[in-house]
């Protein structure tokens, strides 16, 4: 992860006296924000997958599927009369 590399590099540069501690803190803050973003996405992904499955017609019970399968036959029978 780029943010981790940046934080490690800032800490190394601080130890060598090249940068101030504020640079280390800013790099670590960016790293933590990136980690929070990753966790947020990972937390939302399963819910999004379920919503997509439902939107595509999945997740139906066998009773619902049987009713849906018989519905076109009922419509065809009603229109033939």
Chimera marker file (.cmm) of the C-alpha trace (Angstrom):
<marker_set name="trace">
<marker id="1" x="0.000" y="0.000" z="0.000" r="1" g="1" b="0" radius="0.5"/>
<marker id="2" x="1.372" y="3.378" z="-0.999" r="1" g="1" b="0" radius="0.5"/>
<marker id="3" x="0.229" y="5.124" z="2.191" r="1" g="1" b="0" radius="0.5"/>
<marker id="4" x="2.149" y="2.646" z="4.363" r="1" g="1" b="0" radius="0.5"/>
<marker id="5" x="5.266" y="3.113" z="2.268" r="1" g="1" b="0" radius="0.5"/>
<marker id="6" x="4.915" y="6.876" z="2.592" r="1" g="1" b="0" radius="0.5"/>
<marker id="7" x="4.521" y="6.673" z="6.382" r="1" g="1" b="0" radius="0.5"/>
<marker id="8" x="7.517" y="4.351" z="6.698" r="1" g="1" b="0" radius="0.5"/>
<marker id="9" x="9.602" y="6.617" z="4.488" r="1" g="1" b="0" radius="0.5"/>
<marker id="10" x="8.621" y="9.709" z="6.485" r="1" g="1" b="0" radius="0.5"/>
<marker id="11" x="9.571" y="7.979" z="9.730" r="1" g="1" b="0" radius="0.5"/>
<marker id="12" x="12.907" y="6.902" z="8.279" r="1" g="1" b="0" radius="0.5"/>
<marker id="13" x="13.595" y="10.431" z="7.050" r="1" g="1" b="0" radius="0.5"/>
<marker id="14" x="12.657" y="11.832" z="10.459" r="1" g="1" b="0" radius="0.5"/>
<marker id="15" x="15.120" y="9.486" z="12.163" r="1" g="1" b="0" radius="0.5"/>
<marker id="16" x="17.805" y="10.699" z="9.765" r="1" g="1" b="0" radius="0.5"/>
<marker id="17" x="16.935" y="14.314" z="10.520" r="1" g="1" b="0" radius="0.5"/>
<marker id="18" x="15.771" y="15.076" z="6.983" r="1" g="1" b="0" radius="0.5"/>
<marker id="19" x="12.143" y="16.005" z="7.826" r="1" g="1" b="0" radius="0.5"/>
<marker id="20" x="10.246" y="17.196" z="10.881" r="1" g="1" b="0" radius="0.5"/>
<marker id="21" x="7.899" y="15.106" z="12.980" r="1" g="1" b="0" radius="0.5"/>
<marker id="22" x="4.882" y="16.857" z="11.489" r="1" g="1" b="0" radius="0.5"/>
<marker id="23" x="5.667" y="15.120" z="8.180" r="1" g="1" b="0" radius="0.5"/>
<marker id="24" x="5.594" y="11.763" z="9.975" r="1" g="1" b="0" radius="0.5"/>
<marker id="25" x="2.258" y="12.552" z="11.605" r="1" g="1" b="0" radius="0.5"/>
<marker id="26" x="0.756" y="13.699" z="8.304" r="1" g="1" b="0" radius="0.5"/>
<marker id="27" x="1.936" y="10.548" z="6.533" r="1" g="1" b="0" radius="0.5"/>
<marker id="28" x="0.582" y="8.358" z="9.335" r="1" g="1" b="0" radius="0.5"/>
<marker id="29" x="-2.735" y="10.220" z="9.200" r="1" g="1" b="0" radius="0.5"/>
<marker id="30" x="-2.966" y="9.586" z="5.465" r="1" g="1" b="0" radius="0.5"/>
<marker id="31" x="-2.174" y="5.914" z="6.078" r="1" g="1" b="0" radius="0.5"/>
<marker id="32" x="-4.926" y="5.595" z="8.701" r="1" g="1" b="0" radius="0.5"/>
<marker id="33" x="-7.431" y="7.355" z="6.451" r="1" g="1" b="0" radius="0.5"/>
<marker id="34" x="-6.581" y="4.960" z="3.631" r="1" g="1" b="0" radius="0.5"/>
<marker id="35" x="-7.017" y="1.981" z="5.950" r="1" g="1" b="0" radius="0.5"/>
<marker id="36" x="-10.395" y="3.339" z="7.092" r="1" g="1" b="0" radius="0.5"/>
<marker id="37" x="-11.467" y="3.702" z="3.472" r="1" g="1" b="0" radius="0.5"/>
<marker id="38" x="-10.485" y="0.115" z="2.722" r="1" g="1" b="0" radius="0.5"/>
<marker id="39" x="-12.402" y="-1.150" z="5.753" r="1" g="1" b="0" radius="0.5"/>
<marker id="40" x="-15.433" y="0.928" z="4.792" r="1" g="1" b="0" radius="0.5"/>
<marker id="41" x="-15.439" y="-0.531" z="1.293" r="1" g="1" b="0" radius="0.5"/>
<marker id="42" x="-14.974" y="-4.064" z="2.608" r="1" g="1" b="0" radius="0.5"/>
<marker id="43" x="-17.863" y="-3.536" z="5.020" r="1" g="1" b="0" radius="0.5"/>
<marker id="44" x="-20.203" y="-2.223" z="2.315" r="1" g="1" b="0" radius="0.5"/>
<marker id="45" x="-19.315" y="-4.844" z="-0.303" r="1" g="1" b="0" radius="0.5"/>
<marker id="46" x="-21.428" y="-7.753" z="1.036" r="1" g="1" b="0" radius="0.5"/>
<marker id="47" x="-24.500" y="-5.535" z="1.316" r="1" g="1" b="0" radius="0.5"/>
<marker id="48" x="-23.970" y="-4.240" z="-2.211" r="1" g="1" b="0" radius="0.5"/>
<marker id="49" x="-23.646" y="-7.816" z="-3.471" r="1" g="1" b="0" radius="0.5"/>
<marker id="50" x="-26.964" y="-8.761" z="-1.852" r="1" g="1" b="0" radius="0.5"/>
<marker id="51" x="-28.682" y="-5.680" z="-3.285" r="1" g="1" b="0" radius="0.5"/>
<marker id="52" x="-27.367" y="-6.520" z="-6.739" r="1" g="1" b="0" radius="0.5"/>
<marker id="53" x="-28.530" y="-10.110" z="-6.422" r="1" g="1" b="0" radius="0.5"/>
<marker id="54" x="-32.023" y="-8.958" z="-5.465" r="1" g="1" b="0" radius="0.5"/>
<marker id="55" x="-32.093" y="-6.378" z="-8.261" r="1" g="1" b="0" radius="0.5"/>
<marker id="56" x="-31.263" y="-9.118" z="-10.756" r="1" g="1" b="0" radius="0.5"/>
<marker id="57" x="-34.144" y="-11.236" z="-9.452" r="1" g="1" b="0" radius="0.5"/>
<marker id="58" x="-32.197" y="-13.518" z="-7.167" r="1" g="1" b="0" radius="0.5"/>
<marker id="59" x="-32.870" y="-14.362" z="-3.572" r="1" g="1" b="0" radius="0.5"/>
<marker id="60" x="-36.418" y="-15.573" z="-4.139" r="1" g="1" b="0" radius="0.5"/>
<marker id="61" x="-37.914" y="-18.453" z="-2.186" r="1" g="1" b="0" radius="0.5"/>
<marker id="62" x="-39.107" y="-21.548" z="-4.036" r="1" g="1" b="0" radius="0.5"/>
<marker id="63" x="-42.743" y="-20.532" z="-3.363" r="1" g="1" b="0" radius="0.5"/>
<marker id="64" x="-42.172" y="-17.101" z="-4.916" r="1" g="1" b="0" radius="0.5"/>
<marker id="65" x="-40.499" y="-18.672" z="-7.945" r="1" g="1" b="0" radius="0.5"/>
<marker id="66" x="-43.366" y="-21.124" z="-8.404" r="1" g="1" b="0" radius="0.5"/>
<marker id="67" x="-45.897" y="-18.286" z="-8.202" r="1" g="1" b="0" radius="0.5"/>
<marker id="68" x="-43.915" y="-16.192" z="-10.675" r="1" g="1" b="0" radius="0.5"/>
<marker id="69" x="-43.633" y="-19.133" z="-13.061" r="1" g="1" b="0" radius="0.5"/>
<marker id="70" x="-47.401" y="-19.699" z="-13.004" r="1" g="1" b="0" radius="0.5"/>
<marker id="71" x="-48.252" y="-16.016" z="-13.480" r="1" g="1" b="0" radius="0.5"/>
<marker id="72" x="-47.599" y="-15.953" z="-17.271" r="1" g="1" b="0" radius="0.5"/>
<marker id="73" x="-49.828" y="-19.015" z="-17.663" r="1" g="1" b="0" radius="0.5"/>
<marker id="74" x="-52.619" y="-17.266" z="-15.763" r="1" g="1" b="0" radius="0.5"/>
<marker id="75" x="-52.299" y="-14.185" z="-17.961" r="1" g="1" b="0" radius="0.5"/>
<marker id="76" x="-52.352" y="-16.299" z="-21.128" r="1" g="1" b="0" radius="0.5"/>
<marker id="77" x="-55.418" y="-18.189" z="-19.929" r="1" g="1" b="0" radius="0.5"/>
<marker id="78" x="-57.251" y="-14.956" z="-19.098" r="1" g="1" b="0" radius="0.5"/>
<marker id="79" x="-56.504" y="-13.417" z="-22.507" r="1" g="1" b="0" radius="0.5"/>
<marker id="80" x="-57.695" y="-16.495" z="-24.415" r="1" g="1" b="0" radius="0.5"/>
<marker id="81" x="-61.216" y="-16.252" z="-22.945" r="1" g="1" b="0" radius="0.5"/>
<link id1="1" id2="2" r="1" g="1" b="0" radius="0.2"/>
<link id1="2" id2="3" r="1" g="1" b="0" radius="0.2"/>
<link id1="3" id2="4" r="1" g="1" b="0" radius="0.2"/>
<link id1="4" id2="5" r="1" g="1" b="0" radius="0.2"/>
<link id1="5" id2="6" r="1" g="1" b="0" radius="0.2"/>
<link id1="6" id2="7" r="1" g="1" b="0" radius="0.2"/>
<link id1="7" id2="8" r="1" g="1" b="0" radius="0.2"/>
<link id1="8" id2="9" r="1" g="1" b="0" radius="0.2"/>
<link id1="9" id2="10" r="1" g="1" b="0" radius="0.2"/>
<link id1="10" id2="11" r="1" g="1" b="0" radius="0.2"/>
<link id1="11" id2="12" r="1" g="1" b="0" radius="0.2"/>
<link id1="12" id2="13" r="1" g="1" b="0" radius="0.2"/>
<link id1="13" id2="14" r="1" g="1" b="0" radius="0.2"/>
<link id1="14" id2="15" r="1" g="1" b="0" radius="0.2"/>
<link id1="15" id2="16" r="1" g="1" b="0" radius="0.2"/>
<link id1="16" id2="17" r="1" g="1" b="0" radius="0.2"/>
<link id1="17" id2="18" r="1" g="1" b="0" radius="0.2"/>
<link id1="18" id2="19" r="1" g="1" b="0" radius="0.2"/>
<link id1="19" id2="20" r="1" g="1" b="0" radius="0.2"/>
<link id1="20" id2="21" r="1" g="1" b="0" radius="0.2"/>
<link id1="21" id2="22" r="1" g="1" b="0" radius="0.2"/>
<link id1="22" id2="23" r="1" g="1" b="0" radius="0.2"/>
<link id1="23" id2="24" r="1" g="1" b="0" radius="0.2"/>
<link id1="24" id2="25" r="1" g="1" b="0" radius="0.2"/>
<link id1="25" id2="26" r="1" g="1" b="0" radius="0.2"/>
<link id1="26" id2="27" r="1" g="1" b="0" radius="0.2"/>
<link id1="27" id2="28" r="1" g="1" b="0" radius="0.2"/>
<link id1="28" id2="29" r="1" g="1" b="0" radius="0.2"/>
<link id1="29" id2="30" r="1" g="1" b="0" radius="0.2"/>
<link id1="30" id2="31" r="1" g="1" b="0" radius="0.2"/>
<link id1="31" id2="32" r="1" g="1" b="0" radius="0.2"/>
<link id1="32" id2="33" r="1" g="1" b="0" radius="0.2"/>
<link id1="33" id2="34" r="1" g="1" b="0" radius="0.2"/>
<link id1="34" id2="35" r="1" g="1" b="0" radius="0.2"/>
<link id1="35" id2="36" r="1" g="1" b="0" radius="0.2"/>
<link id1="36" id2="37" r="1" g="1" b="0" radius="0.2"/>
<link id1="37" id2="38" r="1" g="1" b="0" radius="0.2"/>
<link id1="38" id2="39" r="1" g="1" b="0" radius="0.2"/>
<link id1="39" id2="40" r="1" g="1" b="0" radius="0.2"/>
<link id1="40" id2="41" r="1" g="1" b="0" radius="0.2"/>
<link id1="41" id2="42" r="1" g="1" b="0" radius="0.2"/>
<link id1="42" id2="43" r="1" g="1" b="0" radius="0.2"/>
<link id1="43" id2="44" r="1" g="1" b="0" radius="0.2"/>
<link id1="44" id2="45" r="1" g="1" b="0" radius="0.2"/>
<link id1="45" id2="46" r="1" g="1" b="0" radius="0.2"/>
<link id1="46" id2="47" r="1" g="1" b="0" radius="0.2"/>
<link id1="47" id2="48" r="1" g="1" b="0" radius="0.2"/>
<link id1="48" id2="49" r="1" g="1" b="0" radius="0.2"/>
<link id1="49" id2="50" r="1" g="1" b="0" radius="0.2"/>
<link id1="50" id2="51" r="1" g="1" b="0" radius="0.2"/>
<link id1="51" id2="52" r="1" g="1" b="0" radius="0.2"/>
<link id1="52" id2="53" r="1" g="1" b="0" radius="0.2"/>
<link id1="53" id2="54" r="1" g="1" b="0" radius="0.2"/>
<link id1="54" id2="55" r="1" g="1" b="0" radius="0.2"/>
<link id1="55" id2="56" r="1" g="1" b="0" radius="0.2"/>
<link id1="56" id2="57" r="1" g="1" b="0" radius="0.2"/>
<link id1="57" id2="58" r="1" g="1" b="0" radius="0.2"/>
<link id1="58" id2="59" r="1" g="1" b="0" radius="0.2"/>
<link id1="59" id2="60" r="1" g="1" b="0" radius="0.2"/>
<link id1="60" id2="61" r="1" g="1" b="0" radius="0.2"/>
<link id1="61" id2="62" r="1" g="1" b="0" radius="0.2"/>
<link id1="62" id2="63" r="1" g="1" b="0" radius="0.2"/>
<link id1="63" id2="64" r="1" g="1" b="0" radius="0.2"/>
<link id1="64" id2="65" r="1" g="1" b="0" radius="0.2"/>
<link id1="65" id2="66" r="1" g="1" b="0" radius="0.2"/>
<link id1="66" id2="67" r="1" g="1" b="0" radius="0.2"/>
<link id1="67" id2="68" r="1" g="1" b="0" radius="0.2"/>
<link id1="68" id2="69" r="1" g="1" b="0" radius="0.2"/>
<link id1="69" id2="70" r="1" g="1" b="0" radius="0.2"/>
<link id1="70" id2="71" r="1" g="1" b="0" radius="0.2"/>
<link id1="71" id2="72" r="1" g="1" b="0" radius="0.2"/>
<link id1="72" id2="73" r="1" g="1" b="0" radius="0.2"/>
<link id1="73" id2="74" r="1" g="1" b="0" radius="0.2"/>
<link id1="74" id2="75" r="1" g="1" b="0" radius="0.2"/>
<link id1="75" id2="76" r="1" g="1" b="0" radius="0.2"/>
<link id1="76" id2="77" r="1" g="1" b="0" radius="0.2"/>
<link id1="77" id2="78" r="1" g="1" b="0" radius="0.2"/>
<link id1="78" id2="79" r="1" g="1" b="0" radius="0.2"/>
<link id1="79" id2="80" r="1" g="1" b="0" radius="0.2"/>
<link id1="80" id2="81" r="1" g="1" b="0" radius="0.2"/>
</marker_set>
